[in-house]
Amino acid sequence: MSEPTGAARRRGPFKVGDQVQLTDPKGRHYTFTLEEGKNFHTHKGSFPHDELIGAPEGSVVRTTGNVAYLALRPLLPDYVLSMPRGAAVVYPKDAGQILAFADIFPGARVVEAGVGSGSLSSFLLRAIGDQGMLHSYERREDFAEIAQQNVERYFGGPHPAWQLTVGDLQDNLSDSDVDRVILDMLAPWECLDAVSKALVPGGILCCYVATTTQLARTVESIREIGCFAEPQPWESMIRNWHVEGLAVRPDHRMIGHTGFLLTARRLADGVEPPMRRRRPAKGAYGEDYSGPNADRGTATGR
């Protein structure tokens, strides 16, 4: 049985072509690709790449300035934060939430719209494996080129489960029986009709948006289309901690708001979503509201 794509690049001694992440005594990271006969230069001196080729991961090298650097392969979260960018990347904290709450599984058939720089594509491909399918749609050709380069650099070449299409999702979507759809775009509500036809019953739609106005319109549009269960929106934040002896406290900086996520499950064809029983706050909907369940009085809490 052959190894999954990219697995050989994640273990064993360092080889030519491997990505290496150096960490200096102050915790700063430097990433480069190993090449025979080359030298790595810093303002603290240099050392030859050959010193790391064949060495085990977790080795320490010293520059000509006698500064020690820890050498490891970059983790995928490290890689996506340091790779060349066209568009902003999906941060690892959000990518992890997407993999968990969109329930991305090995062999899944996934459609993604809004490739950006290829960050989320890399996480999705590693989760679905070689037997899955990821069809990514990107409107901008320059972003698509950067994403393709980043993904192939990480996996060491083309991934057999990945197809990349330049164009709008709603105009080009031809996939059917899709398990999961991930929308990272400015106006995901424009794609809901196409997405609802592609998703299997029980499939998951996951949207990633930046602002509260986008979030509100996306949620209301999902409710209006009538073929999804109640959407679940949230955001996450990460706060690291400083631990030095008795000095145990939160770090002064944290990864705060990066975006909102929401998921919704596709209902079976011909099924109406159950009536919402949650009572909205008074004044949450205007008198001219004509969204889902307005005729049944749920908009005003009756």
C-alpha positions in Angstrom: 0.0 0.0 0.0 1.5 3.3 -1.0 1.9 6.2 1.4 -0.7 9.0 1.3 0.4 12.1 -0.7 2.9 14.1 1.3 3.4 11.6 4.1 7.0 10.9 3.2 7.8 14.6 3.6 6.6 14.5 7.2 8.9 11.9 8.8 12.5 10.6 8.7 15.8 12.4 8.4 15.9 15.7 6.5 16.2 15.3 2.7 17.0 17.6 -0.2 13.8 19.5 -1.0 12.4 19.4 2.5 11.1 22.5 4.2 13.0 23.3 7.3 11.9 25.7 10.1 14.6 27.1 12.2 13.9 28.6 15.7 16.3 31.1 17.2 16.9 31.6 20.9 14.2 34.3 20.9 11.6 32.0 19.4 11.7 33.6 15.9 11.1 31.3 13.0 12.9 31.1 9.6 11.7 28.7 6.9 13.7 27.6 3.9 14.1 24.6 1.5 17.1 22.3 1.7 19.4 22.3 -1.3 22.8 20.7 -1.7 25.7 23.1 -1.6 23.7 26.1 -0.4 24.2 28.1 2.8 21.6 29.6 5.1 22.5 33.2 6.0 21.3 35.3 9.0 22.6 38.5 10.6 24.1 36.1 13.2 26.2 34.1 10.7 25.6 31.2 8.3 25.7 27.4 8.1 25.7 25.0 5.1 22.5 23.2 4.2 24.6 20.0 3.9 24.9 20.0 7.7 21.2 19.3 8.0 20.7 16.9 5.0 20.6 13.4 6.5 20.3 14.7 10.1 17.3 13.8 12.2 14.4 16.2 12.8 14.9 18.1 16.0 18.6 18.7 15.4 20.4 21.9 16.6 22.8 23.7 14.2 25.2 26.6 15.0 26.0 29.4 12.7 29.5 30.9 12.2 28.5 33.4 14.8 28.0 30.5 17.3 24.2 31.0 17.6 22.1 27.8 18.0 19.1 27.2 15.9 16.6 24.3 16.4 15.7 22.6 13.1 12.3 21.0 12.6 9.9 20.6 9.7 7.2 23.3 9.8 3.8 22.1 10.9 0.9 22.9 8.6 -0.2 25.8 10.8 3.3 27.2 10.6 3.5 26.7 6.9 0.3 28.5 6.0 1.2 31.5 8.1 4.6 31.9 6.3 3.7 30.9 2.8 3.4 33.5 0.0 0.0 35.2 -0.1 -2.3 36.5 -2.7 -5.3 36.9 -0.5 -5.5 36.7 3.2 -5.3 33.1 4.6 -7.7 31.2 6.7 -6.0 31.1 10.1 -5.2 27.7 11.6 -7.7 28.3 14.5 -10.5 28.7 12.0 -9.3 25.9 9.7 -9.3 23.6 12.7 -12.9 24.6 13.6 -14.0 24.0 10.0 -12.4 20.5 9.9 -14.2 19.6 13.2 -17.6 21.3 12.9 -18.0 20.7 9.2 -17.1 17.1 10.0 -14.5 16.7 7.2 -13.7 12.9 7.0 -11.4 10.7 4.9 -12.8 10.2 1.5 -15.3 13.1 1.7 -16.4 14.9 -1.5 -15.9 18.6 -0.7 -16.5 21.8 -2.7 -14.7 24.9 -1.7 -15.3 28.4 -3.0 -12.7 31.2 -2.4 -9.3 29.5 -2.5 -7.4 32.6 -1.5 -3.7 31.6 -0.9 -4.5 27.8 -0.5 -4.4 27.7 3.3 -7.8 26.0 3.8 -7.3 23.8 0.7 -4.2 22.3 2.3 -6.0 21.5 5.5 -8.9 20.0 3.6 -6.8 17.9 1.3 -4.9 16.4 4.3 -8.2 15.6 6.0 -9.9 13.9 3.0 -6.9 12.0 1.8 -6.1 10.7 -1.6 -9.5 8.9 -1.9 -11.5 12.0 -1.3 -12.4 14.8 -3.7 -11.8 18.6 -3.2 -13.1 20.8 -6.0 -12.0 24.4 -5.4 -13.3 27.5 -7.2 -11.5 30.8 -7.3 -12.7 33.9 -9.2 -9.2 35.4 -9.6 -6.6 33.6 -11.7 -3.7 35.3 -9.9 -4.9 34.0 -6.5 -5.5 30.5 -8.0 -1.9 30.4 -9.3 -0.5 31.3 -5.9 -2.7 28.8 -4.1 -1.7 26.0 -6.5 2.0 26.8 -5.9 1.5 26.8 -2.1 -0.5 23.6 -2.0 2.0 21.7 -4.3 5.0 23.0 -2.4 3.5 21.6 0.8 2.6 18.2 -0.6 5.6 17.9 -2.8 3.6 18.0 -6.0 0.1 17.8 -7.4 -2.5 16.3 -5.0 -4.6 13.5 -6.7 -7.8 14.6 -4.9 -7.6 18.2 -5.9 -9.3 20.0 -8.8 -9.0 23.8 -9.1 -11.3 25.8 -11.3 -11.0 29.5 -12.1 -14.5 31.1 -12.1 -17.6 31.8 -10.0 -19.0 28.9 -8.1 -22.6 29.7 -9.0 -21.8 29.8 -12.8 -19.4 26.8 -12.9 -20.6 24.3 -10.2 -21.1 20.9 -11.9 -20.5 18.6 -9.0 -23.3 16.5 -7.5 -23.6 14.3 -4.4 -21.3 16.5 -2.5 -20.8 15.8 1.2 -19.5 19.2 2.3 -19.4 22.8 0.9 -17.1 25.4 2.3 -17.8 29.1 1.3 -15.1 31.6 2.1 -16.3 34.6 0.0 -17.8 38.1 0.1 -21.4 37.1 -0.6 -22.0 33.4 0.1 -25.8 33.9 -0.1 -25.4 34.3 -3.9 -24.4 30.6 -4.1 -27.0 29.0 -1.9 -29.3 27.8 -4.7 -26.4 26.1 -6.5 -25.0 24.7 -3.3 -28.4 23.3 -2.2 -28.7 21.3 -5.4 -25.1 19.9 -5.1 -25.3 18.8 -1.4 -26.5 15.4 -0.4 -29.3 15.2 2.3 -27.5 15.6 5.6 -24.6 17.3 4.0 -23.0 20.3 5.6 -22.7 23.9 4.4 -20.0 25.9 6.2 -19.6 29.6 5.6 -16.7 31.8 6.7 -17.4 35.6 6.7 -15.7 38.6 8.2 -18.4 41.0 9.3 -21.6 41.0 11.3 -23.6 42.3 8.4 -22.3 39.4 6.2 -23.1 37.0 9.0 -26.7 38.3 9.4 -27.5 38.2 5.7 -26.0 34.7 5.3 -28.0 33.3 8.2 -31.3 34.9 7.0 -30.7 33.8 3.4 -30.1 30.2 4.6 -33.4 30.4 6.5 -35.3 31.8 3.5 -34.1 29.2 1.0 -35.9 26.6 3.1 -33.9 23.4 2.5 -31.5 23.7 5.4 -31.8 23.1 9.2 -31.3 26.1 11.5 -27.8 27.5 10.9 -25.4 27.6 13.8 -23.0 30.7 13.8 -20.0 31.3 16.1 -16.5 32.7 16.4 -13.4 31.6 18.3 -10.5 33.3 19.9 -7.1 32.1 21.1 -5.2 33.4 24.1 -1.7 32.1 24.9 -0.3 32.0 28.4 3.1 33.1 29.7 4.5 30.5 32.1 7.8 31.3 33.9 8.1 30.0 37.4 5.6 31.8 39.5 4.8 34.3 36.7 1.8 32.6 35.2 -0.5 35.0 33.3 -2.2 35.5 30.0 0.0 36.9 27.2 -0.4 40.6 26.4 -1.4 39.7 22.8 -4.0 37.2 21.5 -5.5 36.0 18.3 -8.9 37.7 18.5 -11.5 38.1 15.8 -10.5 36.7 12.4 -14.0 35.8 11.1 -17.4 34.2 11.8 -18.2 30.6 11.0 -21.6 29.0 10.5 -22.8 25.6 9.6 -26.1 24.3 8.4 -27.3 20.8 7.5 -29.0 20.0 4.1 -32.6 18.6 4.6 -34.1 15.9 2.4 -35.8 17.1 -0.7 -39.4 18.2 -0.1 -38.9 18.6 3.6 -39.7 21.9 5.3 -37.5 22.9 8.2 -39.3 22.7 11.6 -40.8 25.9 12.9 -38.4 27.9 15.0 -39.6 28.2 18.6 -37.0 30.7 19.8 -38.6 34.0 20.7 -36.7 36.9 19.1 -36.0 40.1 21.0 -38.7 42.8 20.7 -37.9 44.9 17.6 -35.5 42.4 16.2 -37.5 42.4 13.0 -39.1 45.4 11.3 -42.7 45.7 10.3 -41.8 45.1 6.7 -39.9 41.8 7.4 -40.9 39.1 4.9 -38.4 36.4 5.6 -38.9 32.8 6.6 -41.9 32.0 8.9 -43.1 35.6 8.7 -46.6 34.4 7.8 -46.6 32.1 10.8 -45.9 34.9 13.3 -42.5 33.6 14.5 -40.8 36.8 13.4 -42.6 38.7 16.2 -42.5 35.9 18.7 -46.2 35.1 18.6 
